[in-house]
């Protein structure tokens, strides 16, 4: 079975084409100052037409989201809840829902309608998910206070977990590793997580963000790099 895996980030698209458990192809595209308008949409169209797929798996790491407890059913308020965190364009964004039963939380998030339509137009099975839910589902929680950090290209998402309960989740667009570090440390002070008593776990683009990790190690005693994204292996996509 040929499956197309798509990961949308703040300024990019990563894709994998998999057959059973083998990765046949992987590539990424990121917007820069020279990129034409609708660059990512154009690349998405190219990937969708590359070959015939049996299924598409889509993960959004775009930071249009809100976190709610599992069982919240006022879905009509989803757009309004997201609007507290980020601007919402109801005419051009689809409202989506991802539920994480492991930690009993759910995410409302929006996904660009032009991307959504292009993917659905294939008329094959499609699975949509939010990166926060996928990331959270991969976490193995062992300690009382934990920070789990997933690093992307110019982006960072992280969870604060206390006694197996999600205290905080955020997804931040940043342009420097110093911003990553400042944001995480600032958050710790606000939620009462002491440096010495908190265990840190880092995933994702750790090689690309090695300065952030080395700087974090200067302040943090308990830090473990759990997963580094290498070609044909991406824990969010797989």
N, CA and C atoms as a LAMMPS dump frame, in Angstrom:
ITEM: TIMESTEP
0
ITEM: NUMBER OF ATOMS
714
ITEM: BOX BOUNDS ff ff ff
-5.0000000000000000e+02 5.0000000000000000e+02
-5.0000000000000000e+02 5.0000000000000000e+02
-5.0000000000000000e+02 5.0000000000000000e+02
ITEM: ATOMS id mol type element x y z
1 1 1 N 0.846 -1.194 0
2 1 2 C 0 0 0
3 1 3 C 0.88 1.242 0
4 2 1 N 0.657 2.157 -0.921
5 2 2 C 1.415 3.408 -1.008
6 2 3 C 0.724 4.491 -0.182
7 3 1 N 1.435 5.032 0.769
8 3 2 C 0.887 6.065 1.648
9 3 3 C 1.722 7.328 1.52
10 4 1 N 1.058 8.455 1.342
11 4 2 C 1.721 9.754 1.305
12 4 3 C 1.565 10.412 2.666
13 5 1 N 2.689 10.71 3.308
14 5 2 C 2.697 11.406 4.59
15 5 3 C 3.065 12.868 4.35
16 6 1 N 2.257 13.776 4.871
17 6 2 C 2.489 15.209 4.708
18 6 3 C 2.565 15.89 6.072
19 7 1 N 3.585 16.717 6.27
20 7 2 C 3.709 17.513 7.486
21 7 3 C 3.818 18.981 7.098
22 8 1 N 2.856 19.784 7.545
23 8 2 C 2.846 21.223 7.262
24 8 3 C 3.347 21.982 8.483
25 9 1 N 4.375 22.808 8.29
26 9 2 C 4.897 23.644 9.357
27 9 3 C 4.645 25.108 9.016
28 10 1 N 5.115 25.982 9.875
29 10 2 C 4.916 27.42 9.702
30 10 3 C 5.28 27.912 8.302
31 11 1 N 6.412 27.446 7.805
32 11 2 C 6.885 27.951 6.516
33 11 3 C 7.319 26.821 5.585
34 12 1 N 6.753 25.632 5.796
35 12 2 C 7.247 24.54 4.98
36 12 3 C 6.317 23.355 4.835
37 13 1 N 6.756 22.437 3.996
38 13 2 C 6.067 21.171 3.744
39 13 3 C 7.118 20.071 3.68
40 14 1 N 6.917 19.025 4.463
41 14 2 C 7.764 17.836 4.422
42 14 3 C 6.882 16.67 3.99
43 15 1 N 7.393 15.851 3.089
44 15 2 C 6.586 14.706 2.679
45 15 3 C 7.43 13.441 2.647
46 16 1 N 6.751 12.322 2.841
47 16 2 C 7.333 11.003 2.672
48 16 3 C 6.355 10.156 1.874
49 17 1 N 6.889 9.365 0.969
50 17 2 C 6.09 8.36 0.272
51 17 3 C 6.547 7.001 0.794
52 18 1 N 5.631 6.265 1.383
53 18 2 C 5.97 4.989 2
54 18 3 C 5.198 3.853 1.352
55 19 1 N 5.859 2.724 1.221
56 19 2 C 5.206 1.501 0.775
57 19 3 C 5.416 0.465 1.852
58 20 1 N 4.319 0.07 2.489
59 20 2 C 4.38 -0.784 3.672
60 20 3 C 5.254 -0.094 4.714
61 21 1 N 6.386 -0.655 5.115
62 21 2 C 7.235 -0.02 6.124
63 21 3 C 8.48 0.639 5.54
64 22 1 N 8.578 0.67 4.22
65 22 2 C 9.752 1.25 3.571
66 22 3 C 9.464 2.657 3.077
67 23 1 N 10.395 3.588 3.305
68 23 2 C 10.281 4.956 2.812
69 23 3 C 10.873 4.997 1.407
70 24 1 N 10.045 5.28 0.414
71 24 2 C 10.507 5.321 -0.967
72 24 3 C 11.096 6.677 -1.338
73 25 1 N 10.549 7.723 -0.737
74 25 2 C 10.995 9.068 -1.103
75 25 3 C 10.673 10.034 0.03
76 26 1 N 11.553 11.004 0.223
77 26 2 C 11.332 12.027 1.247
78 26 3 C 11.945 13.335 0.778
79 27 1 N 11.238 14.427 1.025
80 27 2 C 11.782 15.731 0.659
81 27 3 C 11.093 16.808 1.489
82 28 1 N 11.653 18.006 1.474
83 28 2 C 11.07 19.123 2.212
84 28 3 C 11.224 20.402 1.411
85 29 1 N 10.289 21.317 1.623
86 29 2 C 10.289 22.607 0.945
87 29 3 C 10.002 23.683 1.995
88 30 1 N 10.808 24.754 1.979
89 30 2 C 10.609 25.836 2.938
90 30 3 C 10.604 27.177 2.218
91 31 1 N 9.741 28.034 2.658
92 31 2 C 9.614 29.363 2.076
93 31 3 C 10.812 30.224 2.479
94 32 1 N 11.338 30.977 1.536
95 32 2 C 12.364 31.973 1.843
96 32 3 C 12.015 33.275 1.127
97 33 1 N 12.907 34.247 1.215
98 33 2 C 12.612 35.568 0.649
99 33 3 C 12.412 35.541 -0.864
100 34 1 N 12.962 34.544 -1.519
101 34 2 C 12.861 34.466 -2.977
102 34 3 C 11.724 33.567 -3.454
103 35 1 N 11.009 32.969 -2.549
104 35 2 C 9.935 32.045 -2.928
105 35 3 C 8.771 32.79 -3.567
106 36 1 N 8.181 32.235 -4.627
107 36 2 C 7.019 32.876 -5.25
108 36 3 C 5.783 32.748 -4.369
109 37 1 N 4.771 33.516 -4.67
110 37 2 C 3.503 33.43 -3.945
111 37 3 C 2.915 32.035 -4.123
112 38 1 N 2.299 31.538 -3.07
113 38 2 C 1.68 30.203 -3.095
114 38 3 C 2.694 29.098 -3.39
115 39 1 N 3.92 29.286 -2.921
116 39 2 C 4.993 28.314 -3.154
117 39 3 C 4.635 26.941 -2.586
118 40 1 N 4.172 26.908 -1.337
119 40 2 C 3.864 25.626 -0.693
120 40 3 C 2.672 24.953 -1.367
121 41 1 N 1.684 25.724 -1.76
122 41 2 C 0.541 25.155 -2.469
123 41 3 C 0.989 24.496 -3.771
124 42 1 N 1.89 25.151 -4.48
125 42 2 C 2.405 24.596 -5.722
126 42 3 C 3.166 23.297 -5.491
127 43 1 N 3.982 23.265 -4.444
128 43 2 C 4.73 22.053 -4.131
129 43 3 C 3.786 20.929 -3.697
130 44 1 N 2.741 21.288 -2.964
131 44 2 C 1.752 20.296 -2.568
132 44 3 C 1.113 19.667 -3.803
133 45 1 N 0.742 20.484 -4.763
134 45 2 C 0.141 19.959 -5.995
135 45 3 C 1.085 18.993 -6.699
136 46 1 N 2.373 19.343 -6.748
137 46 2 C 3.365 18.465 -7.388
138 46 3 C 3.439 17.11 -6.683
139 47 1 N 3.456 17.14 -5.359
140 47 2 C 3.568 15.9 -4.591
141 47 3 C 2.32 15.043 -4.758
142 48 1 N 1.16 15.665 -4.756
143 48 2 C -0.089 14.921 -4.885
144 48 3 C -0.204 14.218 -6.235
145 49 1 N 0.464 14.776 -7.248
146 49 2 C 0.373 14.221 -8.598
147 49 3 C 1.55 13.311 -8.943
148 50 1 N 2.463 13.105 -8
149 50 2 C 3.65 12.309 -8.277
150 50 3 C 3.307 10.88 -8.697
151 51 1 N 2.338 10.294 -8.037
152 51 2 C 1.953 8.913 -8.318
153 51 3 C 0.578 8.643 -7.721
154 52 1 N 0.131 7.441 -7.882
155 52 2 C -1.153 7.05 -7.31
156 52 3 C -0.929 6.586 -5.863
157 53 1 N -1.712 7.146 -4.951
158 53 2 C -1.612 6.774 -3.54
159 53 3 C -2.873 6.026 -3.105
160 54 1 N -2.683 5.17 -2.109
161 54 2 C -3.825 4.464 -1.526
162 54 3 C -4.396 5.215 -0.334
163 55 1 N -3.564 6.055 0.271
164 55 2 C -3.992 6.787 1.47
165 55 3 C -3.082 7.985 1.674
166 56 1 N -3.613 9.028 2.295
167 56 2 C -2.817 10.205 2.642
168 56 3 C -2.942 10.451 4.142
169 57 1 N -1.818 10.694 4.779
170 57 2 C -1.787 11.037 6.196
171 57 3 C -1.251 12.463 6.327
172 58 1 N -2.049 13.337 6.91
173 58 2 C -1.708 14.762 7.004
174 58 3 C -1.537 15.164 8.465
175 59 1 N -0.422 15.823 8.773
176 59 2 C -0.189 16.359 10.11
177 59 3 C 0.077 17.85 9.992
178 60 1 N -0.654 18.63 10.769
179 60 2 C -0.485 20.075 10.777
180 60 3 C 0.266 20.506 12.029
181 61 1 N 1.383 21.208 11.831
182 61 2 C 2.106 21.824 12.949
183 61 3 C 1.928 23.339 12.919
184 62 1 N 0.916 23.8 12.185
185 62 2 C 0.624 25.233 12.127
186 62 3 C 0.074 25.685 13.473
187 63 1 N 0.465 26.862 13.901
188 63 2 C 0.131 27.247 15.278
189 63 3 C -1.206 27.976 15.404
190 64 1 N -2.213 27.45 14.728
191 64 2 C -3.595 27.903 14.906
192 64 3 C -4.333 26.795 15.643
193 65 1 N -4.413 26.884 16.965
194 65 2 C -4.933 25.771 17.766
195 65 3 C -5.428 26.267 19.112
196 66 1 N -6.129 25.383 19.816
197 66 2 C -6.407 25.573 21.232
198 66 3 C -6.501 24.203 21.866
199 67 1 N -6.193 24.11 23.141
200 67 2 C -6.194 22.847 23.882
201 67 3 C -7.344 22.851 24.878
202 68 1 N -8.128 21.769 24.85
203 68 2 C -9.289 21.649 25.732
204 68 3 C -9.296 20.267 26.378
205 69 1 N -10.028 20.111 27.497
206 69 2 C -10.13 18.775 28.106
207 69 3 C -10.962 17.844 27.223
208 70 1 N -10.646 16.559 27.27
209 70 2 C -11.403 15.574 26.507
210 70 3 C -12.871 15.621 26.931
211 71 1 N -13.764 15.537 25.976
212 71 2 C -15.191 15.56 26.276
213 71 3 C -15.845 16.898 26.029
214 72 1 N -15.054 17.948 25.833
215 72 2 C -15.621 19.251 25.49
216 72 3 C -16.346 19.134 24.159
217 73 1 N -17.635 19.508 24.126
218 73 2 C -18.449 19.229 22.947
219 73 3 C -19.019 20.46 22.256
220 74 1 N -18.674 21.638 22.733
221 74 2 C -19.189 22.848 22.091
222 74 3 C -18.341 23.171 20.863
223 75 1 N -18.47 22.316 19.848
224 75 2 C -17.607 22.434 18.679
225 75 3 C -17.813 23.749 17.921
226 76 1 N -19.011 24.31 18.019
227 76 2 C -19.281 25.562 17.306
228 76 3 C -18.399 26.71 17.788
229 77 1 N -17.86 26.579 18.985
230 77 2 C -17.014 27.645 19.538
231 77 3 C -15.536 27.443 19.188
232 78 1 N -15.23 26.41 18.396
233 78 2 C -13.841 26.086 18.077
234 78 3 C -13.069 27.243 17.486
235 79 1 N -13.65 27.899 16.492
236 79 2 C -12.983 29.04 15.865
237 79 3 C -12.704 30.146 16.885
238 80 1 N -13.71 30.422 17.733
239 80 2 C -13.567 31.501 18.714
240 80 3 C -12.488 31.181 19.746
241 81 1 N -12.403 29.918 20.135
242 81 2 C -11.38 29.517 21.102
243 81 3 C -9.98 29.656 20.508
244 82 1 N -9.837 29.262 19.256
245 82 2 C -8.547 29.381 18.583
246 82 3 C -8.153 30.85 18.438
247 83 1 N -9.153 31.705 18.234
248 83 2 C -8.903 33.133 18.02
249 83 3 C -8.244 33.795 19.229
250 84 1 N -8.332 33.185 20.416
251 84 2 C -7.626 33.725 21.581
252 84 3 C -6.112 33.567 21.422
253 85 1 N -5.687 32.6 20.605
254 85 2 C -4.257 32.331 20.43
255 85 3 C -3.685 32.872 19.129
256 86 1 N -4.525 32.931 18.086
257 86 2 C -4.016 33.33 16.764
258 86 3 C -5.162 33.873 15.925
259 87 1 N -4.861 34.735 14.958
260 87 2 C -5.912 35.24 14.071
261 87 3 C -6.571 34.093 13.301
262 88 1 N -7.874 34.163 13.145
263 88 2 C -8.627 33.108 12.468
264 88 3 C -9.35 33.692 11.257
265 89 1 N -9.237 33.005 10.142
266 89 2 C -9.935 33.389 8.913
267 89 3 C -10.919 32.28 8.568
268 90 1 N -12.154 32.417 9.018
269 90 2 C -13.141 31.349 8.848
270 90 3 C -13.404 31.019 7.386
271 91 1 N -13.244 32.006 6.513
272 91 2 C -13.525 31.777 5.092
273 91 3 C -12.455 30.913 4.438
274 92 1 N -11.256 30.892 5.014
275 92 2 C -10.143 30.202 4.356
276 92 3 C -9.486 29.126 5.208
277 93 1 N -10.113 28.794 6.34
278 93 2 C -9.543 27.772 7.215
279 93 3 C -10.608 26.757 7.627
280 94 1 N -10.249 25.484 7.548
281 94 2 C -11.117 24.406 8.005
282 94 3 C -10.899 24.198 9.505
283 95 1 N -11.984 24.019 10.252
284 95 2 C -11.882 23.719 11.675
285 95 3 C -11.753 22.208 11.857
286 96 1 N -10.723 21.788 12.58
287 96 2 C -10.429 20.367 12.759
288 96 3 C -10.372 20.039 14.254
289 97 1 N -10.509 18.746 14.557
290 97 2 C -10.471 18.276 15.949
291 97 3 C -9.613 17.022 16.039
292 98 1 N -8.68 16.987 17.001
293 98 2 C -7.881 15.793 17.294
294 98 3 C -7.981 15.507 18.788
295 99 1 N -8.286 14.266 19.121
296 99 2 C -8.488 13.868 20.517
297 99 3 C -7.362 12.948 20.967
298 100 1 N -6.794 13.24 22.137
299 100 2 C -5.772 12.377 22.713
300 100 3 C -6.328 11.728 23.975
301 101 1 N -6.671 10.455 23.869
302 101 2 C -7.274 9.74 24.991
303 101 3 C -6.244 9.376 26.062
304 102 1 N -4.984 9.274 25.66
305 102 2 C -3.918 8.905 26.592
306 102 3 C -3.799 9.913 27.732
307 103 1 N -3.882 11.214 27.391
308 103 2 C -3.763 12.268 28.389
309 103 3 C -5.08 13.022 28.603
310 104 1 N -6.15 12.532 27.954
311 104 2 C -7.491 13.077 28.144
312 104 3 C -7.595 14.572 27.797
313 105 1 N -7.062 14.922 26.615
314 105 2 C -7.178 16.286 26.112
315 105 3 C -7.558 16.23 24.636
316 106 1 N -7.992 17.353 24.105
317 106 2 C -8.303 17.43 22.683
318 106 3 C -7.883 18.787 22.133
319 107 1 N -7.546 18.775 20.856
320 107 2 C -7.06 19.971 20.178
321 107 3 C -8.047 20.394 19.096
322 108 1 N -8.474 21.646 19.147
323 108 2 C -9.121 22.256 17.989
324 108 3 C -8.015 22.989 17.228
325 109 1 N -8 22.814 15.912
326 109 2 C -7.005 23.511 15.109
327 109 3 C -7.596 23.824 13.745
328 110 1 N -7.023 24.79 13.085
329 110 2 C -7.488 25.105 11.737
330 110 3 C -6.421 24.713 10.726
331 111 1 N -6.896 24.409 9.528
332 111 2 C -6.019 23.965 8.45
333 111 3 C -6.412 24.734 7.2
334 112 1 N -5.427 25.278 6.448
335 112 2 C -5.759 26.088 5.275
336 112 3 C -6.709 25.365 4.318
337 113 1 N -7.786 26.037 3.967
338 113 2 C -8.822 25.403 3.149
339 113 3 C -8.323 25.049 1.75
340 114 1 N -7.395 25.847 1.195
341 114 2 C -6.894 25.515 -0.14
342 114 3 C -6.066 24.232 -0.112
343 115 1 N -5.289 24.014 0.955
344 115 2 C -4.563 22.751 1.102
345 115 3 C -5.55 21.602 1.288
346 116 1 N -6.522 21.839 2.154
347 116 2 C -7.523 20.816 2.482
348 116 3 C -8.249 20.34 1.219
349 117 1 N -8.665 21.285 0.397
350 117 2 C -9.416 20.943 -0.812
351 117 3 C -8.558 20.164 -1.799
352 118 1 N -7.3 20.583 -1.987
353 118 2 C -6.403 19.883 -2.908
354 118 3 C -6.227 18.421 -2.499
355 119 1 N -6.076 18.202 -1.214
356 119 2 C -5.861 16.843 -0.71
357 119 3 C -7.135 16.008 -0.834
358 120 1 N -8.27 16.574 -0.45
359 120 2 C -9.541 15.846 -0.508
360 120 3 C -9.951 15.553 -1.945
361 121 1 N -9.51 16.387 -2.898
362 121 2 C -9.871 16.184 -4.299
363 121 3 C -9.284 14.9 -4.885
364 122 1 N -8.331 14.285 -4.185
365 122 2 C -7.794 13.012 -4.65
366 122 3 C -8.831 11.892 -4.559
367 123 1 N -9.822 12.1 -3.707
368 123 2 C -10.907 11.118 -3.52
369 123 3 C -10.383 9.763 -3.057
370 124 1 N -9.413 9.798 -2.142
371 124 2 C -8.932 8.587 -1.489
372 124 3 C -8.952 8.831 0.017
373 125 1 N -8.831 7.769 0.833
374 125 2 C -8.867 7.968 2.288
375 125 3 C -7.778 8.925 2.774
376 126 1 N -8.172 9.865 3.633
377 126 2 C -7.247 10.856 4.19
378 126 3 C -7.402 10.889 5.704
379 127 1 N -6.29 10.887 6.41
380 127 2 C -6.301 11.034 7.862
381 127 3 C -5.63 12.356 8.223
382 128 1 N -6.363 13.21 8.928
383 128 2 C -5.815 14.487 9.383
384 128 3 C -5.506 14.399 10.878
385 129 1 N -4.412 15.031 11.296
386 129 2 C -4.089 15.086 12.712
387 129 3 C -3.307 16.353 13.002
388 130 1 N -3.267 16.716 14.276
389 130 2 C -2.505 17.871 14.726
390 130 3 C -1.193 17.378 15.317
391 131 1 N -0.111 18.079 15.048
392 131 2 C 1.205 17.639 15.508
393 131 3 C 1.258 17.472 17.022
394 132 1 N 0.561 18.354 17.743
395 132 2 C 0.559 18.261 19.196
396 132 3 C -0.015 16.942 19.688
397 133 1 N -1.087 16.479 19.051
398 133 2 C -1.688 15.198 19.438
399 133 3 C -0.76 14.05 19.103
400 134 1 N -0.176 14.089 17.904
401 134 2 C 0.746 13.035 17.485
402 134 3 C 1.963 12.981 18.405
403 135 1 N 2.506 14.131 18.723
404 135 2 C 3.667 14.236 19.61
405 135 3 C 3.319 13.71 21.002
406 136 1 N 2.199 14.162 21.533
407 136 2 C 1.782 13.765 22.879
408 136 3 C 1.583 12.257 22.966
409 137 1 N 1.053 11.672 21.915
410 137 2 C 0.791 10.234 21.915
411 137 3 C 2.081 9.415 21.926
412 138 1 N 3.2 10.043 21.51
413 138 2 C 4.481 9.334 21.469
414 138 3 C 5.26 9.452 22.776
415 139 1 N 4.778 10.303 23.684
416 139 2 C 5.517 10.571 24.915
417 139 3 C 5.316 9.456 25.936
418 140 1 N 6.418 9.024 26.513
419 140 2 C 6.374 8.075 27.617
420 140 3 C 6.678 8.838 28.895
421 141 1 N 5.664 9.034 29.712
422 141 2 C 5.775 9.882 30.901
423 141 3 C 6.193 9.057 32.115
424 142 1 N 7.292 9.48 32.775
425 142 2 C 7.818 8.693 33.897
426 142 3 C 7.979 9.495 35.179
427 143 1 N 8.236 10.791 35.063
428 143 2 C 8.577 11.61 36.227
429 143 3 C 7.457 12.585 36.582
430 144 1 N 7.594 13.218 37.741
431 144 2 C 6.528 14.114 38.19
432 144 3 C 6.456 15.394 37.369
433 145 1 N 7.63 15.976 37.036
434 145 2 C 7.663 17.209 36.249
435 145 3 C 8.53 16.993 35.008
436 146 1 N 7.911 17.165 33.848
437 146 2 C 8.624 16.927 32.606
438 146 3 C 8.317 18.012 31.583
439 147 1 N 9.335 18.34 30.792
440 147 2 C 9.172 19.215 29.635
441 147 3 C 9.597 18.42 28.396
442 148 1 N 8.7 18.292 27.444
443 148 2 C 8.991 17.578 26.202
444 148 3 C 8.994 18.601 25.068
445 149 1 N 10.122 18.69 24.359
446 149 2 C 10.32 19.722 23.337
447 149 3 C 10.511 19.069 21.972
448 150 1 N 9.719 19.482 21.01
449 150 2 C 9.861 18.998 19.641
450 150 3 C 10.304 20.162 18.76
451 151 1 N 11.467 20.028 18.138
452 151 2 C 12.064 21.103 17.353
453 151 3 C 11.82 20.902 15.861
454 152 1 N 11.396 21.968 15.206
455 152 2 C 11.205 21.985 13.764
456 152 3 C 12.151 23.017 13.153
457 153 1 N 12.002 23.228 11.865
458 153 2 C 12.7 24.312 11.163
459 153 3 C 12.017 25.63 11.536
460 154 1 N 12.717 26.47 12.301
461 154 2 C 12.172 27.765 12.75
462 154 3 C 10.888 27.636 13.565
463 155 1 N 10.776 26.553 14.298
464 155 2 C 9.547 26.337 15.058
465 155 3 C 9.812 25.377 16.214
466 156 1 N 9.028 25.521 17.273
467 156 2 C 9.185 24.666 18.446
468 156 3 C 7.824 24.431 19.08
469 157 1 N 7.523 23.191 19.433
470 157 2 C 6.325 22.906 20.225
471 157 3 C 6.765 22.154 21.472
472 158 1 N 6.065 22.373 22.573
473 158 2 C 6.46 21.66 23.783
474 158 3 C 5.285 21.463 24.733
475 159 1 N 5.422 20.421 25.548
476 159 2 C 4.45 20.112 26.594
477 159 3 C 5.116 20.214 27.95
478 160 1 N 4.372 20.742 28.914
479 160 2 C 4.745 20.646 30.324
480 160 3 C 3.785 19.636 30.945
481 161 1 N 4.334 18.597 31.57
482 161 2 C 3.515 17.525 32.139
483 161 3 C 3.842 17.38 33.613
484 162 1 N 2.81 17.369 34.435
485 162 2 C 2.956 17.227 35.883
486 162 3 C 2.145 16.026 36.342
487 163 1 N 2.83 15.025 36.906
488 163 2 C 2.15 13.818 37.399
489 163 3 C 1.179 13.234 36.372
490 164 1 N 1.691 13.116 35.132
491 164 2 C 0.956 12.489 34.03
492 164 3 C -0.26 13.285 33.576
493 165 1 N -0.261 14.587 33.868
494 165 2 C -1.318 15.477 33.383
495 165 3 C -0.685 16.623 32.595
496 166 1 N -1.312 16.974 31.474
497 166 2 C -0.801 18.074 30.653
498 166 3 C -1.113 19.396 31.342
499 167 1 N -0.083 20.141 31.659
500 167 2 C -0.232 21.455 32.294
501 167 3 C -0.268 22.555 31.242
502 168 1 N 0.54 22.382 30.191
503 168 2 C 0.657 23.43 29.182
504 168 3 C 1.155 22.835 27.879
505 169 1 N 0.633 23.369 26.784
506 169 2 C 1.176 23.066 25.456
507 169 3 C 1.282 24.38 24.702
508 170 1 N 2.35 24.517 23.934
509 170 2 C 2.436 25.679 23.06
510 170 3 C 3.231 25.321 21.812
511 171 1 N 2.991 26.086 20.773
512 171 2 C 3.631 25.897 19.476
513 171 3 C 4.071 27.285 19.028
514 172 1 N 5.376 27.468 18.931
515 172 2 C 5.935 28.813 18.772
516 172 3 C 6.716 28.944 17.479
517 173 1 N 6.423 29.989 16.717
518 173 2 C 7.238 30.352 15.56
519 173 3 C 8.401 31.198 16.047
520 174 1 N 9.606 30.765 15.782
521 174 2 C 10.774 31.527 16.211
522 174 3 C 11.809 31.551 15.097
523 175 1 N 12.673 32.529 15.159
524 175 2 C 13.679 32.698 14.116
525 175 3 C 15.108 32.496 14.612
526 176 1 N 15.252 32.152 15.886
527 176 2 C 16.597 31.906 16.397
528 176 3 C 16.533 30.908 17.538
529 177 1 N 17.648 30.203 17.759
530 177 2 C 17.716 29.225 18.845
531 177 3 C 17.647 29.909 20.209
532 178 1 N 18.104 31.154 20.268
533 178 2 C 18.025 31.905 21.521
534 178 3 C 16.565 32.128 21.898
535 179 1 N 15.716 32.383 20.889
536 179 2 C 14.283 32.549 21.146
537 179 3 C 13.685 31.271 21.727
538 180 1 N 14.088 30.127 21.175
539 180 2 C 13.632 28.839 21.714
540 180 3 C 13.913 28.769 23.203
541 181 1 N 15.174 29.02 23.541
542 181 2 C 15.624 28.884 24.924
543 181 3 C 14.904 29.863 25.845
544 182 1 N 14.818 31.111 25.43
545 182 2 C 14.169 32.133 26.266
546 182 3 C 12.719 31.753 26.545
547 183 1 N 12.01 31.313 25.514
548 183 2 C 10.596 31.005 25.672
549 183 3 C 10.384 29.841 26.637
550 184 1 N 11.169 28.793 26.48
551 184 2 C 11.032 27.621 27.351
552 184 3 C 11.346 27.988 28.797
553 185 1 N 12.431 28.714 29.021
554 185 2 C 12.826 29.063 30.383
555 185 3 C 11.828 30.027 31.03
556 186 1 N 11.304 30.952 30.239
557 186 2 C 10.292 31.879 30.745
558 186 3 C 9.043 31.12 31.184
559 187 1 N 8.66 30.14 30.395
560 187 2 C 7.479 29.343 30.715
561 187 3 C 7.668 28.569 32.014
562 188 1 N 8.855 28.013 32.21
563 188 2 C 9.136 27.274 33.443
564 188 3 C 8.871 28.133 34.674
565 189 1 N 9.323 29.37 34.621
566 189 2 C 9.149 30.257 35.773
567 189 3 C 7.685 30.555 36.047
568 190 1 N 6.878 30.579 34.986
569 190 2 C 5.462 30.909 35.14
570 190 3 C 4.642 29.753 35.706
571 191 1 N 5.045 28.516 35.436
572 191 2 C 4.25 27.364 35.889
573 191 3 C 4.848 26.701 37.128
574 192 1 N 5.93 27.26 37.644
575 192 2 C 6.495 26.752 38.888
576 192 3 C 7.288 25.469 38.758
577 193 1 N 7.886 25.246 37.594
578 193 2 C 8.747 24.08 37.39
579 193 3 C 10.194 24.502 37.674
580 194 1 N 10.765 24.006 38.748
581 194 2 C 12.151 24.333 39.051
582 194 3 C 13.106 23.606 38.122
583 195 1 N 14.226 24.252 37.789
584 195 2 C 15.2 23.669 36.864
585 195 3 C 15.716 22.319 37.364
586 196 1 N 16.063 22.237 38.64
587 196 2 C 16.691 21.033 39.179
588 196 3 C 15.717 19.859 39.276
589 197 1 N 14.432 20.125 39.428
590 197 2 C 13.456 19.051 39.637
591 197 3 C 12.722 18.647 38.366
592 198 1 N 13.047 19.298 37.253
593 198 2 C 12.336 19.049 35.999
594 198 3 C 13.209 18.249 35.035
595 199 1 N 12.62 17.237 34.418
596 199 2 C 13.309 16.435 33.41
597 199 3 C 12.929 16.936 32.018
598 200 1 N 13.94 17.158 31.181
599 200 2 C 13.742 17.672 29.831
600 200 3 C 14.012 16.571 28.806
601 201 1 N 13.123 16.513 27.8
602 201 2 C 13.277 15.546 26.716
603 201 3 C 13.13 16.298 25.393
604 202 1 N 14.098 16.089 24.501
605 202 2 C 14.123 16.839 23.245
606 202 3 C 14.028 15.882 22.063
607 203 1 N 13.228 16.276 21.066
608 203 2 C 12.982 15.464 19.885
609 203 3 C 13.091 16.343 18.633
610 204 1 N 13.105 15.694 17.475
611 204 2 C 12.963 16.431 16.223
612 204 3 C 14.27 16.865 15.593
613 205 1 N 14.303 18.107 15.111
614 205 2 C 15.456 18.626 14.375
615 205 3 C 16.549 19.051 15.353
616 206 1 N 17.089 18.081 16.058
617 206 2 C 18.074 18.402 17.101
618 206 3 C 19.422 18.8 16.512
619 207 1 N 19.792 18.225 15.379
620 207 2 C 21.059 18.595 14.74
621 207 3 C 21.005 20.033 14.234
622 208 1 N 19.891 20.387 13.61
623 208 2 C 19.71 21.747 13.1
624 208 3 C 19.689 22.763 14.222
625 209 1 N 19.265 22.336 15.411
626 209 2 C 19.132 23.243 16.55
627 209 3 C 20.125 22.9 17.668
628 210 1 N 21.32 22.472 17.294
629 210 2 C 22.29 22.025 18.29
630 210 3 C 22.735 23.156 19.223
631 211 1 N 22.72 24.404 18.737
632 211 2 C 23.082 25.521 19.612
633 211 3 C 22.073 25.655 20.748
634 212 1 N 20.795 25.509 20.42
635 212 2 C 19.749 25.563 21.449
636 212 3 C 19.989 24.494 22.509
637 213 1 N 20.285 23.276 22.075
638 213 2 C 20.47 22.171 23.014
639 213 3 C 21.702 22.397 23.887
640 214 1 N 22.794 22.847 23.281
641 214 2 C 24.011 23.091 24.06
642 214 3 C 23.81 24.214 25.069
643 215 1 N 23.05 25.243 24.69
644 215 2 C 22.755 26.334 25.619
645 215 3 C 21.825 25.861 26.734
646 216 1 N 20.847 25.041 26.38
647 216 2 C 19.912 24.515 27.38
648 216 3 C 20.652 23.658 28.407
649 217 1 N 21.652 22.898 27.954
650 217 2 C 22.413 22.035 28.852
651 217 3 C 23.19 22.823 29.899
652 218 1 N 23.448 24.103 29.628
653 218 2 C 24.157 24.934 30.603
654 218 3 C 23.288 25.222 31.825
655 219 1 N 21.968 25.169 31.633
656 219 2 C 21.045 25.506 32.711
657 219 3 C 20.346 24.279 33.298
658 220 1 N 20.199 23.238 32.485
659 220 2 C 19.369 22.095 32.847
660 220 3 C 20.226 20.894 33.237
661 221 1 N 19.895 20.283 34.356
662 221 2 C 20.647 19.125 34.838
663 221 3 C 20.188 17.839 34.159
664 222 1 N 18.9 17.655 34.045
665 222 2 C 18.342 16.405 33.524
666 222 3 C 17.798 16.624 32.118
667 223 1 N 18.622 16.34 31.105
668 223 2 C 18.213 16.54 29.716
669 223 3 C 18.588 15.318 28.881
670 224 1 N 17.634 14.869 28.069
671 224 2 C 17.884 13.717 27.203
672 224 3 C 17.386 14.013 25.795
673 225 1 N 18.245 13.812 24.795
674 225 2 C 17.811 13.886 23.4
675 225 3 C 17.226 12.525 23.049
676 226 1 N 15.914 12.482 22.85
677 226 2 C 15.218 11.214 22.637
678 226 3 C 15.274 10.783 21.189
679 227 1 N 15.098 11.735 20.294
680 227 2 C 14.981 11.384 18.887
681 227 3 C 15.495 12.516 18.027
682 228 1 N 16.365 12.164 17.093
683 228 2 C 16.86 13.139 16.126
684 228 3 C 16.325 12.758 14.756
685 229 1 N 15.699 13.692 14.071
686 229 2 C 15.194 13.417 12.726
687 229 3 C 16.362 13.213 11.771
688 230 1 N 16.41 12.073 11.147
689 230 2 C 17.403 11.782 10.121
690 230 3 C 16.655 11.377 8.86
691 231 1 N 17.301 11.45 7.704
692 231 2 C 16.596 11.12 6.457
693 231 3 C 15.874 9.783 6.53
694 232 1 N 14.638 9.789 6.059
695 232 2 C 13.761 8.621 6.027
696 232 3 C 13.292 8.145 7.404
697 233 1 N 13.593 8.925 8.435
698 233 2 C 13.077 8.603 9.773
699 233 3 C 12.624 9.906 10.421
700 234 1 N 11.336 10.051 10.616
701 234 2 C 10.788 11.258 11.214
702 234 3 C 9.66 10.825 12.127
703 235 1 N 9.847 10.947 13.453
704 235 2 C 8.889 10.317 14.365
705 235 3 C 7.493 10.94 14.279
706 236 1 N 7.396 12.163 13.849
707 236 2 C 6.077 12.762 13.69
708 236 3 C 5.344 12.179 12.489
709 237 1 N 6.071 11.928 11.414
710 237 2 C 5.439 11.39 10.212
711 237 3 C 5.17 9.898 10.318
712 238 1 N 6.003 9.175 11.028
713 238 2 C 5.844 7.716 11.111
714 238 3 C 4.994 7.302 12.304
